[in-house]
Amino acid sequence: MKKKFVAINYINCKPHYRERFEQLFATRAGAIDRIPGFKHMEVLRPTKNNDNYLIVSHWESEENFKTWTKSPEFIEGHKRGFEDIKLAKEKGEEPPMSSDFKTYEIIAR
C-alpha cells in the first residue's frame, strides 16, 4: 500500500510583497491540478506578519510529487513568482520571497 504524502512549502515574503503573493495564488494557473497523484492543496496565511506562508500539497506518493517538481506544469505554475524574483535580482534587490520545501508521510489522521 502506498503511503499518502504531503509537501509543505514554507514561503517567507518581504512585507511589501505579501499582497502580491496572495494575488498570485488567488489567480493561480491550476497547473498542479493536472499532475497525476495530486490530491489537493491549502495555502495558509500566517497570523503574525513575520511568519511564513505554508503551501500544503497532498499527493498519492512521493514519486507523484517529484514528477510535479520536474514538470513543465511546475514551471507554468510558478512562472509569475519566478519572474518577480528575477526582476528583483536584475535591480540588485533581494528577492521578494524565498521558499523551503519539506516533505512528510501521513501516518495518522
N, CA, C and O atoms as CSV, one atom per row, in Angstrom:
chain,resi,resn,atom,element,x,y,z
A,1,MET,N,N,0.834,-1.184,0.000
A,1,MET,CA,C,0.000,0.000,0.000
A,1,MET,C,C,0.879,1.248,0.000
A,1,MET,O,O,1.811,1.355,0.796
A,2,LYS,N,N,0.579,2.190,-0.895
A,2,LYS,CA,C,1.321,3.442,-0.938
A,2,LYS,C,C,0.946,4.306,0.249
A,2,LYS,O,O,-0.214,4.372,0.655
A,3,LYS,N,N,1.952,4.966,0.796
A,3,LYS,CA,C,1.704,5.912,1.876
A,3,LYS,C,C,1.335,7.257,1.264
A,3,LYS,O,O,1.930,7.677,0.272
A,4,LYS,N,N,0.362,7.924,1.850
A,4,LYS,CA,C,-0.003,9.266,1.400
A,4,LYS,C,C,1.148,10.195,1.752
A,4,LYS,O,O,1.866,9.981,2.728
A,5,PHE,N,N,1.305,11.220,0.946
A,5,PHE,CA,C,2.488,12.074,1.012
A,5,PHE,C,C,2.070,13.540,1.019
A,5,PHE,O,O,1.133,13.931,0.323
A,6,VAL,N,N,2.764,14.340,1.804
A,6,VAL,CA,C,2.487,15.769,1.892
A,6,VAL,C,C,3.785,16.543,1.693
A,6,VAL,O,O,4.823,16.187,2.250
A,7,ALA,N,N,3.715,17.592,0.903
A,7,ALA,CA,C,4.832,18.523,0.752
A,7,ALA,C,C,4.380,19.866,1.303
A,7,ALA,O,O,3.291,20.343,0.982
A,8,ILE,N,N,5.211,20.467,2.121
A,8,ILE,CA,C,4.902,21.781,2.668
A,8,ILE,C,C,5.996,22.741,2.218
A,8,ILE,O,O,7.182,22.523,2.467
A,9,ASN,N,N,5.573,23.798,1.555
A,9,ASN,CA,C,6.489,24.832,1.114
A,9,ASN,C,C,6.346,26.004,2.075
A,9,ASN,O,O,5.282,26.615,2.168
A,10,TYR,N,N,7.405,26.306,2.776
A,10,TYR,CA,C,7.440,27.416,3.717
A,10,TYR,C,C,7.902,28.643,2.939
A,10,TYR,O,O,9.047,28.699,2.491
A,11,ILE,N,N,7.016,29.630,2.775
A,11,ILE,CA,C,7.304,30.809,1.968
A,11,ILE,C,C,7.486,32.021,2.880
A,11,ILE,O,O,6.597,32.377,3.654
A,12,ASN,N,N,8.651,32.641,2.770
A,12,ASN,CA,C,8.917,33.864,3.510
A,12,ASN,C,C,8.796,35.021,2.523
A,12,ASN,O,O,9.547,35.088,1.551
A,13,CYS,N,N,7.855,35.931,2.768
A,13,CYS,CA,C,7.641,37.087,1.891
A,13,CYS,C,C,8.089,38.360,2.588
A,13,CYS,O,O,7.854,38.552,3.781
A,14,LYS,N,N,8.734,39.218,1.827
A,14,LYS,CA,C,9.017,40.567,2.311
A,14,LYS,C,C,7.672,41.250,2.535
A,14,LYS,O,O,6.723,40.992,1.794
A,15,PRO,N,N,7.573,42.119,3.545
A,15,PRO,CA,C,6.275,42.758,3.837
A,15,PRO,C,C,5.620,43.421,2.619
A,15,PRO,O,O,4.405,43.324,2.448
A,16,HIS,N,N,6.401,44.083,1.783
A,16,HIS,CA,C,5.826,44.764,0.620
A,16,HIS,C,C,5.303,43.794,-0.445
A,16,HIS,O,O,4.574,44.208,-1.346
A,17,TYR,N,N,5.664,42.516,-0.355
A,17,TYR,CA,C,5.305,41.523,-1.370
A,17,TYR,C,C,4.109,40.654,-0.967
A,17,TYR,O,O,3.589,39.904,-1.794
A,18,ARG,N,N,3.679,40.744,0.259
A,18,ARG,CA,C,2.632,39.841,0.764
A,18,ARG,C,C,1.341,39.925,-0.063
A,18,ARG,O,O,0.754,38.902,-0.413
A,19,GLU,N,N,0.910,41.144,-0.368
A,19,GLU,CA,C,-0.326,41.292,-1.142
A,19,GLU,C,C,-0.170,40.680,-2.537
A,19,GLU,O,O,-1.083,40.017,-3.029
A,20,ARG,N,N,0.970,40.900,-3.167
A,20,ARG,CA,C,1.238,40.326,-4.492
A,20,ARG,C,C,1.253,38.802,-4.419
A,20,ARG,O,O,0.691,38.131,-5.285
A,21,PHE,N,N,1.891,38.259,-3.390
A,21,PHE,CA,C,1.956,36.812,-3.224
A,21,PHE,C,C,0.550,36.221,-3.126
A,21,PHE,O,O,0.248,35.222,-3.779
A,22,GLU,N,N,-0.297,36.828,-2.323
A,22,GLU,CA,C,-1.664,36.325,-2.178
A,22,GLU,C,C,-2.437,36.453,-3.492
A,22,GLU,O,O,-3.260,35.596,-3.812
A,23,GLN,N,N,-2.178,37.514,-4.249
A,23,GLN,CA,C,-2.836,37.702,-5.538
A,23,GLN,C,C,-2.410,36.604,-6.513
A,23,GLN,O,O,-3.226,36.118,-7.296
A,24,LEU,N,N,-1.132,36.214,-6.468
A,24,LEU,CA,C,-0.659,35.141,-7.343
A,24,LEU,C,C,-1.437,33.850,-7.088
A,24,LEU,O,O,-1.805,33.151,-8.031
A,25,PHE,N,N,-1.686,33.535,-5.823
A,25,PHE,CA,C,-2.443,32.313,-5.529
A,25,PHE,C,C,-3.918,32.465,-5.843
A,25,PHE,O,O,-4.567,31.497,-6.237
A,26,ALA,N,N,-4.455,33.658,-5.677
A,26,ALA,CA,C,-5.871,33.884,-5.987
A,26,ALA,C,C,-6.148,33.709,-7.473
A,26,ALA,O,O,-7.271,33.401,-7.873
A,27,THR,N,N,-5.110,33.907,-8.293
A,27,THR,CA,C,-5.269,33.812,-9.744
A,27,THR,C,C,-4.350,32.730,-10.322
A,27,THR,O,O,-3.867,32.852,-11.447
A,28,ARG,N,N,-4.116,31.684,-9.549
A,28,ARG,CA,C,-3.149,30.657,-9.942
A,28,ARG,C,C,-3.551,29.950,-11.230
A,28,ARG,O,O,-4.728,29.878,-11.586
A,29,ALA,N,N,-2.553,29.439,-11.906
A,29,ALA,CA,C,-2.754,28.780,-13.197
A,29,ALA,C,C,-3.497,27.452,-13.071
A,29,ALA,O,O,-4.152,27.026,-14.022
A,30,GLY,N,N,-3.408,26.796,-11.930
A,30,GLY,CA,C,-4.049,25.494,-11.766
A,30,GLY,C,C,-3.277,24.360,-12.413
A,30,GLY,O,O,-3.811,23.265,-12.588
A,31,ALA,N,N,-2.029,24.611,-12.767
A,31,ALA,CA,C,-1.227,23.599,-13.464
A,31,ALA,C,C,-1.018,22.353,-12.618
A,31,ALA,O,O,-0.984,21.244,-13.152
A,32,ILE,N,N,-0.879,22.514,-11.317
A,32,ILE,CA,C,-0.660,21.372,-10.426
A,32,ILE,C,C,-1.843,20.403,-10.481
A,32,ILE,O,O,-1.676,19.199,-10.289
A,33,ASP,N,N,-3.019,20.929,-10.740
A,33,ASP,CA,C,-4.232,20.105,-10.770
A,33,ASP,C,C,-4.201,19.044,-11.869
A,33,ASP,O,O,-4.962,18.077,-11.821
A,34,ARG,N,N,-3.325,19.222,-12.859
A,34,ARG,CA,C,-3.231,18.272,-13.983
A,34,ARG,C,C,-2.232,17.150,-13.726
A,34,ARG,O,O,-2.107,16.240,-14.547
A,35,ILE,N,N,-1.529,17.197,-12.617
A,35,ILE,CA,C,-0.483,16.208,-12.348
A,35,ILE,C,C,-1.094,14.956,-11.714
A,35,ILE,O,O,-1.800,15.060,-10.710
A,36,PRO,N,N,-0.837,13.784,-12.280
A,36,PRO,CA,C,-1.340,12.549,-11.672
A,36,PRO,C,C,-0.842,12.416,-10.232
A,36,PRO,O,O,0.322,12.676,-9.930
A,37,GLY,N,N,-1.752,12.006,-9.362
A,37,GLY,CA,C,-1.405,11.789,-7.969
A,37,GLY,C,C,-1.597,13.002,-7.081
A,37,GLY,O,O,-1.518,12.880,-5.858
A,38,PHE,N,N,-1.851,14.185,-7.665
A,38,PHE,CA,C,-2.128,15.366,-6.857
A,38,PHE,C,C,-3.529,15.250,-6.284
A,38,PHE,O,O,-4.474,14.928,-7.005
A,39,LYS,N,N,-3.667,15.511,-4.987
A,39,LYS,CA,C,-4.968,15.398,-4.330
A,39,LYS,C,C,-5.596,16.768,-4.095
A,39,LYS,O,O,-6.666,17.062,-4.628
A,40,HIS,N,N,-4.948,17.590,-3.314
A,40,HIS,CA,C,-5.440,18.939,-3.050
A,40,HIS,C,C,-4.340,19.758,-2.378
A,40,HIS,O,O,-3.275,19.249,-2.029
A,41,MET,N,N,-4.641,21.043,-2.212
A,41,MET,CA,C,-3.656,21.957,-1.659
A,41,MET,C,C,-4.361,22.980,-0.764
A,41,MET,O,O,-5.499,23.373,-1.019
A,42,GLU,N,N,-3.658,23.397,0.282
A,42,GLU,CA,C,-4.105,24.510,1.115
A,42,GLU,C,C,-3.005,25.568,1.109
A,42,GLU,O,O,-1.817,25.245,1.129
A,43,VAL,N,N,-3.411,26.824,1.083
A,43,VAL,CA,C,-2.482,27.944,1.225
A,43,VAL,C,C,-2.839,28.615,2.540
A,43,VAL,O,O,-3.943,29.133,2.708
A,44,LEU,N,N,-1.889,28.599,3.474
A,44,LEU,CA,C,-2.146,29.116,4.815
A,44,LEU,C,C,-1.433,30.449,5.022
A,44,LEU,O,O,-0.220,30.553,4.844
A,45,ARG,N,N,-2.206,31.465,5.402
A,45,ARG,CA,C,-1.658,32.790,5.687
A,45,ARG,C,C,-1.258,32.841,7.165
A,45,ARG,O,O,-2.024,32.412,8.028
A,46,PRO,N,N,-0.076,33.357,7.455
A,46,PRO,CA,C,0.329,33.463,8.853
A,46,PRO,C,C,-0.520,34.504,9.594
A,46,PRO,O,O,-0.952,35.500,9.015
A,47,THR,N,N,-0.740,34.254,10.853
A,47,THR,CA,C,-1.488,35.215,11.664
A,47,THR,C,C,-0.581,36.313,12.216
A,47,THR,O,O,-1.056,37.337,12.706
A,48,LYS,N,N,0.725,36.085,12.130
A,48,LYS,CA,C,1.702,37.105,12.500
A,48,LYS,C,C,2.492,37.444,11.244
A,48,LYS,O,O,2.915,36.546,10.515
A,49,ASN,N,N,2.693,38.727,10.987
A,49,ASN,CA,C,3.308,39.166,9.726
A,49,ASN,C,C,4.702,38.626,9.487
A,49,ASN,O,O,5.122,38.536,8.333
A,50,ASN,N,N,5.431,38.265,10.514
A,50,ASN,CA,C,6.798,37.795,10.301
A,50,ASN,C,C,6.886,36.282,10.123
A,50,ASN,O,O,7.981,35.745,9.954
A,51,ASP,N,N,5.761,35.596,10.158
A,51,ASP,CA,C,5.764,34.148,9.963
A,51,ASP,C,C,5.646,33.800,8.486
A,51,ASP,O,O,5.297,34.642,7.659
A,52,ASN,N,N,5.942,32.553,8.176
A,52,ASN,CA,C,5.876,32.057,6.798
A,52,ASN,C,C,4.453,31.711,6.387
A,52,ASN,O,O,3.630,31.302,7.206
A,53,TYR,N,N,4.186,31.885,5.096
A,53,TYR,CA,C,3.019,31.255,4.497
A,53,TYR,C,C,3.357,29.771,4.368
A,53,TYR,O,O,4.522,29.407,4.208
A,54,LEU,N,N,2.345,28.925,4.437
A,54,LEU,CA,C,2.546,27.493,4.222
A,54,LEU,C,C,1.688,27.066,3.035
A,54,LEU,O,O,0.488,27.337,2.989
A,55,ILE,N,N,2.316,26.405,2.093
A,55,ILE,CA,C,1.599,25.813,0.974
A,55,ILE,C,C,1.659,24.311,1.200
A,55,ILE,O,O,2.723,23.703,1.086
A,56,VAL,N,N,0.525,23.717,1.519
A,56,VAL,CA,C,0.466,22.302,1.878
A,56,VAL,C,C,-0.194,21.551,0.727
A,56,VAL,O,O,-1.382,21.723,0.453
A,57,SER,N,N,0.596,20.718,0.061
A,57,SER,CA,C,0.042,19.935,-1.054
A,57,SER,C,C,0.019,18.457,-0.677
A,57,SER,O,O,0.978,17.925,-0.118
A,58,HIS,N,N,-1.093,17.814,-0.993
A,58,HIS,CA,C,-1.318,16.401,-0.670
A,58,HIS,C,C,-1.211,15.583,-1.951
A,58,HIS,O,O,-1.746,15.957,-2.995
A,59,TRP,N,N,-0.510,14.462,-1.849
A,59,TRP,CA,C,-0.191,13.621,-3.005
A,59,TRP,C,C,-0.447,12.155,-2.677
A,59,TRP,O,O,-0.473,11.756,-1.513
A,60,GLU,N,N,-0.631,11.373,-3.718
A,60,GLU,CA,C,-0.735,9.924,-3.551
A,60,GLU,C,C,0.612,9.328,-3.158
A,60,GLU,O,O,0.667,8.359,-2.401
A,61,SER,N,N,1.708,9.907,-3.674
A,61,SER,CA,C,3.023,9.333,-3.388
A,61,SER,C,C,4.115,10.394,-3.544
A,61,SER,O,O,3.897,11.447,-4.145
A,62,GLU,N,N,5.264,10.102,-3.004
A,62,GLU,CA,C,6.422,10.975,-3.169
A,62,GLU,C,C,6.820,11.044,-4.644
A,62,GLU,O,O,7.249,12.093,-5.126
A,63,GLU,N,N,6.678,9.936,-5.352
A,63,GLU,CA,C,7.018,9.916,-6.773
A,63,GLU,C,C,6.162,10.912,-7.557
A,63,GLU,O,O,6.668,11.605,-8.439
A,64,ASN,N,N,4.853,10.985,-7.234
A,64,ASN,CA,C,3.987,11.958,-7.900
A,64,ASN,C,C,4.467,13.384,-7.630
A,64,ASN,O,O,4.493,14.215,-8.539
A,65,PHE,N,N,4.843,13.664,-6.396
A,65,PHE,CA,C,5.348,14.995,-6.052
A,65,PHE,C,C,6.632,15.307,-6.824
A,65,PHE,O,O,6.778,16.399,-7.373
A,66,LYS,N,N,7.555,14.356,-6.865
A,66,LYS,CA,C,8.817,14.578,-7.587
A,66,LYS,C,C,8.567,14.809,-9.077
A,66,LYS,O,O,9.246,15.625,-9.701
A,67,THR,N,N,7.600,14.098,-9.644
A,67,THR,CA,C,7.237,14.309,-11.039
A,67,THR,C,C,6.781,15.759,-11.239
A,67,THR,O,O,7.170,16.411,-12.208
A,68,TRP,N,N,5.964,16.249,-10.323
A,68,TRP,CA,C,5.496,17.648,-10.384
A,68,TRP,C,C,6.670,18.630,-10.391
A,68,TRP,O,O,6.682,19.568,-11.188
A,69,THR,N,N,7.648,18.426,-9.522
A,69,THR,CA,C,8.742,19.401,-9.401
A,69,THR,C,C,9.627,19.447,-10.627
A,69,THR,O,O,10.381,20.404,-10.807
A,70,LYS,N,N,9.551,18.429,-11.477
A,70,LYS,CA,C,10.383,18.376,-12.687
A,70,LYS,C,C,9.560,18.589,-13.962
A,70,LYS,O,O,10.062,18.389,-15.068
A,71,SER,N,N,8.311,18.992,-13.806
A,71,SER,CA,C,7.400,19.053,-14.952
A,71,SER,C,C,7.277,20.462,-15.540
A,71,SER,O,O,7.571,21.454,-14.874
A,72,PRO,N,N,6.835,20.531,-16.802
A,72,PRO,CA,C,6.516,21.834,-17.401
A,72,PRO,C,C,5.399,22.546,-16.615
A,72,PRO,O,O,5.356,23.775,-16.560
A,73,GLU,N,N,4.513,21.770,-16.018
A,73,GLU,CA,C,3.431,22.357,-15.224
A,73,GLU,C,C,3.973,23.086,-13.993
A,73,GLU,O,O,3.409,24.096,-13.571
A,74,PHE,N,N,5.070,22.575,-13.415
A,74,PHE,CA,C,5.698,23.244,-12.279
A,74,PHE,C,C,6.180,24.633,-12.702
A,74,PHE,O,O,5.940,25.624,-12.013
A,75,ILE,N,N,6.862,24.686,-13.844
A,75,ILE,CA,C,7.345,25.972,-14.367
A,75,ILE,C,C,6.165,26.894,-14.647
A,75,ILE,O,O,6.206,28.074,-14.300
A,76,GLU,N,N,5.122,26.371,-15.266
A,76,GLU,CA,C,3.930,27.168,-15.563
A,76,GLU,C,C,3.305,27.715,-14.286
A,76,GLU,O,O,2.928,28.885,-14.226
A,77,GLY,N,N,3.196,26.872,-13.274
A,77,GLY,CA,C,2.556,27.271,-12.031
A,77,GLY,C,C,3.337,28.302,-11.229
A,77,GLY,O,O,2.761,29.039,-10.429
A,78,HIS,N,N,4.639,28.351,-11.443
A,78,HIS,CA,C,5.493,29.270,-10.674
A,78,HIS,C,C,6.046,30.418,-11.514
A,78,HIS,O,O,6.824,31.231,-11.015
A,79,LYS,N,N,5.658,30.489,-12.759
A,79,LYS,CA,C,6.246,31.437,-13.709
A,79,LYS,C,C,6.222,32.888,-13.210
A,79,LYS,O,O,7.241,33.576,-13.263
A,80,ARG,N,N,5.079,33.347,-12.732
A,80,ARG,CA,C,4.982,34.752,-12.333
A,80,ARG,C,C,5.841,35.051,-11.109
A,80,ARG,O,O,6.482,36.100,-11.043
A,81,GLY,N,N,5.858,34.148,-10.152
A,81,GLY,CA,C,6.711,34.332,-8.982
A,81,GLY,C,C,8.186,34.309,-9.342
A,81,GLY,O,O,8.969,35.112,-8.834
A,82,PHE,N,N,8.567,33.379,-10.228
A,82,PHE,CA,C,9.956,33.322,-10.692
A,82,PHE,C,C,10.337,34.619,-11.405
A,82,PHE,O,O,11.457,35.108,-11.254
A,83,GLU,N,N,9.401,35.178,-12.185
A,83,GLU,CA,C,9.664,36.442,-12.881
A,83,GLU,C,C,9.873,37.582,-11.887
A,83,GLU,O,O,10.741,38.431,-12.092
A,84,ASP,N,N,9.084,37.606,-10.814
A,84,ASP,CA,C,9.247,38.641,-9.785
A,84,ASP,C,C,10.618,38.545,-9.128
A,84,ASP,O,O,11.259,39.565,-8.872
A,85,ILE,N,N,11.067,37.330,-8.856
A,85,ILE,CA,C,12.384,37.121,-8.244
A,85,ILE,C,C,13.481,37.574,-9.207
A,85,ILE,O,O,14.427,38.252,-8.807
A,86,LYS,N,N,13.348,37.195,-10.472
A,86,LYS,CA,C,14.339,37.576,-11.484
A,86,LYS,C,C,14.428,39.092,-11.613
A,86,LYS,O,O,15.526,39.643,-11.689
A,87,LEU,N,N,13.287,39.769,-11.637
A,87,LEU,CA,C,13.249,41.216,-11.760
A,87,LEU,C,C,13.947,41.889,-10.571
A,87,LEU,O,O,14.701,42.844,-10.752
A,88,ALA,N,N,13.697,41.396,-9.375
A,88,ALA,CA,C,14.348,41.955,-8.189
A,88,ALA,C,C,15.863,41.792,-8.287
A,88,ALA,O,O,16.608,42.725,-7.988
A,89,LYS,N,N,16.315,40.623,-8.701
A,89,LYS,CA,C,17.759,40.384,-8.838
A,89,LYS,C,C,18.373,41.302,-9.883
A,89,LYS,O,O,19.477,41.811,-9.686
A,90,GLU,N,N,17.666,41.524,-11.003
A,90,GLU,CA,C,18.159,42.423,-12.048
A,90,GLU,C,C,18.305,43.852,-11.535
A,90,GLU,O,O,19.167,44.601,-11.995
A,91,LYS,N,N,17.451,44.226,-10.572
A,91,LYS,CA,C,17.509,45.564,-9.976
A,91,LYS,C,C,18.528,45.640,-8.840
A,91,LYS,O,O,18.728,46.703,-8.252
A,92,GLY,N,N,19.170,44.513,-8.533
A,92,GLY,CA,C,20.124,44.485,-7.431
A,92,GLY,C,C,19.463,44.411,-6.070
A,92,GLY,O,O,20.093,44.711,-5.056
A,93,GLU,N,N,18.193,44.014,-6.035
A,93,GLU,CA,C,17.435,43.911,-4.785
A,93,GLU,C,C,17.405,42.465,-4.309
A,93,GLU,O,O,17.649,41.530,-5.071
A,94,GLU,N,N,17.101,42.313,-3.037
A,94,GLU,CA,C,16.874,40.962,-2.509
A,94,GLU,C,C,15.589,40.410,-3.111
A,94,GLU,O,O,14.670,41.174,-3.403
A,95,PRO,N,N,15.509,39.108,-3.300
A,95,PRO,CA,C,14.253,38.525,-3.791
A,95,PRO,C,C,13.104,38.866,-2.835
A,95,PRO,O,O,13.305,38.924,-1.622
A,96,PRO,N,N,11.905,39.091,-3.376
A,96,PRO,CA,C,10.766,39.452,-2.527
A,96,PRO,C,C,10.225,38.285,-1.706
A,96,PRO,O,O,9.435,38.476,-0.781
A,97,MET,N,N,10.661,37.072,-2.056
A,97,MET,CA,C,10.228,35.890,-1.310
A,97,MET,C,C,11.286,34.811,-1.443
A,97,MET,O,O,12.110,34.822,-2.358
A,98,SER,N,N,11.236,33.881,-0.505
A,98,SER,CA,C,12.087,32.695,-0.570
A,98,SER,C,C,11.249,31.517,-0.101
A,98,SER,O,O,10.230,31.689,0.568
A,99,SER,N,N,11.692,30.314,-0.462
A,99,SER,CA,C,10.908,29.147,-0.081
A,99,SER,C,C,11.800,28.007,0.366
A,99,SER,O,O,12.981,27.938,0.024
A,100,ASP,N,N,11.206,27.121,1.134
A,100,ASP,CA,C,11.889,25.935,1.630
A,100,ASP,C,C,10.878,24.803,1.681
A,100,ASP,O,O,9.939,24.840,2.476
A,101,PHE,N,N,11.065,23.791,0.830
A,101,PHE,CA,C,10.178,22.622,0.806
A,101,PHE,C,C,10.602,21.617,1.867
A,101,PHE,O,O,11.791,21.364,2.060
A,102,LYS,N,N,9.624,21.052,2.549
A,102,LYS,CA,C,9.847,19.909,3.430
A,102,LYS,C,C,8.762,18.893,3.087
A,102,LYS,O,O,7.645,19.259,2.722
A,103,THR,N,N,9.103,17.629,3.208
A,103,THR,CA,C,8.150,16.588,2.822
A,103,THR,C,C,7.888,15.648,3.988
A,103,THR,O,O,8.726,15.459,4.869
A,104,TYR,N,N,6.680,15.060,3.960
A,104,TYR,CA,C,6.205,14.231,5.062
A,104,TYR,C,C,5.355,13.075,4.540
A,104,TYR,O,O,4.709,13.188,3.499
A,105,GLU,N,N,5.364,11.982,5.263
A,105,GLU,CA,C,4.410,10.899,5.047
A,105,GLU,C,C,3.314,11.047,6.095
A,105,GLU,O,O,3.593,11.366,7.250
A,106,ILE,N,N,2.089,10.817,5.698
A,106,ILE,CA,C,0.970,10.853,6.649
A,106,ILE,C,C,0.915,9.508,7.359
A,106,ILE,O,O,0.780,8.468,6.715
A,107,ILE,N,N,1.016,9.524,8.665
A,107,ILE,CA,C,0.975,8.275,9.420
A,107,ILE,C,C,-0.299,8.113,10.235
A,107,ILE,O,O,-0.589,7.016,10.712
A,108,ALA,N,N,-1.074,9.201,10.405
A,108,ALA,CA,C,-2.328,9.110,11.139
A,108,ALA,C,C,-3.208,10.293,10.725
A,108,ALA,O,O,-2.717,11.344,10.311
A,109,ARG,N,N,-4.523,10.088,10.849
A,109,ARG,CA,C,-5.496,11.158,10.599
A,109,ARG,C,C,-6.412,11.269,11.763
A,109,ARG,O,O,-7.311,12.110,11.764
